[in-house]
Amino acid sequence: MNICCVILLFLTIICISTLEASPLMGKGRCICKGSGENSVNRKHIQKIEIYPRNTFCNKTEIIVTLSTNGEKVCLNPASKRVKRALSKMIKKFPEA
Protein backbone atom coordinates (compact mmCIF):
# COMPACT_ATOMS: atom_id res chain seq x y z
CA MET A 1 0.00 0.00 0.00
CA ASN A 2 2.79 2.46 0.86
CA ILE A 3 4.67 1.71 -2.37
CA CYS A 4 1.53 2.48 -4.41
CA CYS A 5 1.09 5.83 -2.63
CA VAL A 6 4.73 6.74 -3.22
CA ILE A 7 4.52 5.84 -6.92
CA LEU A 8 1.25 7.77 -7.33
CA LEU A 9 2.74 10.82 -5.60
CA PHE A 10 5.87 10.61 -7.76
CA LEU A 11 3.83 10.41 -10.98
CA THR A 12 1.65 13.33 -9.88
CA ILE A 13 4.71 15.48 -9.22
CA ILE A 14 6.15 14.61 -12.63
CA CYS A 15 2.87 15.47 -14.38
CA ILE A 16 2.54 18.82 -12.60
CA SER A 17 6.13 19.83 -13.29
CA THR A 18 5.75 18.87 -16.97
CA LEU A 19 2.59 20.95 -17.32
CA GLU A 20 4.17 23.99 -15.67
CA ALA A 21 7.14 23.85 -18.06
CA SER A 22 4.95 23.44 -21.13
CA PRO A 23 4.88 26.44 -23.48
CA LEU A 24 1.31 25.56 -24.40
CA MET A 25 0.14 26.37 -20.91
CA GLY A 26 0.63 30.09 -21.45
CA LYS A 27 -0.78 30.22 -24.95
CA GLY A 28 -3.26 33.04 -25.20
CA ARG A 29 -2.04 34.79 -22.05
CA CYS A 30 -0.48 37.73 -23.85
CA ILE A 31 -1.68 41.19 -22.91
CA CYS A 32 -1.69 42.46 -26.50
CA LYS A 33 -3.90 40.92 -29.13
CA GLY A 34 -2.37 40.94 -32.58
CA SER A 35 0.91 42.62 -33.50
CA GLY A 36 0.08 46.12 -32.20
CA GLU A 37 0.36 49.63 -33.63
CA ASN A 38 3.30 50.51 -35.85
CA SER A 39 3.65 54.07 -34.58
CA VAL A 40 2.48 56.50 -31.94
CA ASN A 41 3.24 60.16 -31.31
CA ARG A 42 6.08 60.25 -28.76
CA LYS A 43 4.72 63.47 -27.27
CA HIS A 44 1.56 61.64 -26.20
CA ILE A 45 3.34 58.83 -24.34
CA GLN A 46 2.97 59.06 -20.59
CA LYS A 47 4.27 55.62 -19.60
CA ILE A 48 6.04 52.72 -21.31
CA GLU A 49 5.81 49.10 -20.17
CA ILE A 50 7.96 46.45 -21.81
CA TYR A 51 7.23 42.79 -21.14
CA PRO A 52 9.85 40.35 -22.45
CA ARG A 53 8.98 36.89 -23.75
CA ASN A 54 8.13 34.45 -20.97
CA THR A 55 6.39 31.15 -20.35
CA PHE A 56 2.97 32.84 -20.52
CA CYS A 57 3.49 34.80 -23.74
CA ASN A 58 5.95 33.91 -26.50
CA LYS A 59 6.40 37.47 -27.78
CA THR A 60 7.82 40.74 -26.47
CA GLU A 61 5.06 43.21 -25.68
CA ILE A 62 5.37 46.99 -25.53
CA ILE A 63 2.44 48.85 -23.98
CA VAL A 64 2.27 52.63 -23.77
CA THR A 65 -0.16 54.73 -21.78
CA LEU A 66 -1.23 57.85 -23.63
CA SER A 67 -1.18 61.15 -21.78
CA THR A 68 -4.10 62.48 -23.81
CA ASN A 69 -6.76 60.05 -22.58
CA GLY A 70 -5.00 57.43 -20.40
CA GLU A 71 -5.64 54.74 -23.00
CA LYS A 72 -3.21 51.81 -23.15
CA VAL A 73 -1.95 50.99 -26.63
CA CYS A 74 0.12 47.99 -27.72
CA LEU A 75 3.03 48.73 -30.01
CA ASN A 76 4.59 46.40 -32.55
CA PRO A 77 8.15 45.70 -31.29
CA ALA A 78 9.22 44.68 -34.82
CA SER A 79 8.21 48.03 -36.34
CA LYS A 80 11.08 50.29 -37.42
CA ARG A 81 9.19 53.38 -36.25
CA VAL A 82 8.64 51.90 -32.79
CA LYS A 83 12.29 50.85 -32.48
CA ARG A 84 13.46 54.30 -33.57
CA ALA A 85 11.10 56.10 -31.17
CA LEU A 86 12.13 53.90 -28.24
CA SER A 87 15.84 54.35 -28.92
CA LYS A 88 15.38 58.15 -29.05
CA MET A 89 13.48 58.07 -25.76
CA ILE A 90 16.15 55.91 -24.13
CA LYS A 91 18.86 58.33 -25.25
CA LYS A 92 16.85 61.27 -23.90
CA PHE A 93 16.15 59.59 -20.53
CA PRO A 94 18.95 57.04 -19.98
CA GLU A 95 18.29 56.59 -16.24
CA ALA A 96 14.54 55.92 -16.47
C-alpha positions in Angstrom: 0.0 0.0 0.0 2.8 2.5 0.9 4.7 1.7 -2.4 1.5 2.5 -4.4 1.1 5.8 -2.6 4.7 6.7 -3.2 4.5 5.8 -6.9 1.3 7.8 -7.3 2.7 10.8 -5.6 5.9 10.6 -7.8 3.8 10.4 -11.0 1.7 13.3 -9.9 4.7 15.5 -9.2 6.2 14.6 -12.6 2.9 15.5 -14.4 2.5 18.8 -12.6 6.1 19.8 -13.3 5.8 18.9 -17.0 2.6 20.9 -17.3 4.2 24.0 -15.7 7.1 23.9 -18.1 5.0 23.4 -21.1 4.9 26.4 -23.5 1.3 25.6 -24.4 0.1 26.4 -20.9 0.6 30.1 -21.4 -0.8 30.2 -25.0 -3.3 33.0 -25.2 -2.0 34.8 -22.1 -0.5 37.7 -23.9 -1.7 41.2 -22.9 -1.7 42.5 -26.5 -3.9 40.9 -29.1 -2.4 40.9 -32.6 0.9 42.6 -33.5 0.1 46.1 -32.2 0.4 49.6 -33.6 3.3 50.5 -35.9 3.7 54.1 -34.6 2.5 56.5 -31.9 3.2 60.2 -31.3 6.1 60.2 -28.8 4.7 63.5 -27.3 1.6 61.6 -26.2 3.3 58.8 -24.3 3.0 59.1 -20.6 4.3 55.6 -19.6 6.0 52.7 -21.3 5.8 49.1 -20.2 8.0 46.5 -21.8 7.2 42.8 -21.1 9.8 40.3 -22.5 9.0 36.9 -23.7 8.1 34.4 -21.0 6.4 31.2 -20.3 3.0 32.8 -20.5 3.5 34.8 -23.7 5.9 33.9 -26.5 6.4 37.5 -27.8 7.8 40.7 -26.5 5.1 43.2 -25.7 5.4 47.0 -25.5 2.4 48.8 -24.0 2.3 52.6 -23.8 -0.2 54.7 -21.8 -1.2 57.9 -23.6 -1.2 61.2 -21.8 -4.1 62.5 -23.8 -6.8 60.0 -22.6 -5.0 57.4 -20.4 -5.6 54.7 -23.0 -3.2 51.8 -23.2 -1.9 51.0 -26.6 0.1 48.0 -27.7 3.0 48.7 -30.0 4.6 46.4 -32.5 8.1 45.7 -31.3 9.2 44.7 -34.8 8.2 48.0 -36.3 11.1 50.3 -37.4 9.2 53.4 -36.2 8.6 51.9 -32.8 12.3 50.9 -32.5 13.5 54.3 -33.6 11.1 56.1 -31.2 12.1 53.9 -28.2 15.8 54.3 -28.9 15.4 58.2 -29.0 13.5 58.1 -25.8 16.1 55.9 -24.1 18.9 58.3 -25.2 16.9 61.3 -23.9 16.2 59.6 -20.5 19.0 57.0 -20.0 18.3 56.6 -16.2 14.5 55.9 -16.5 
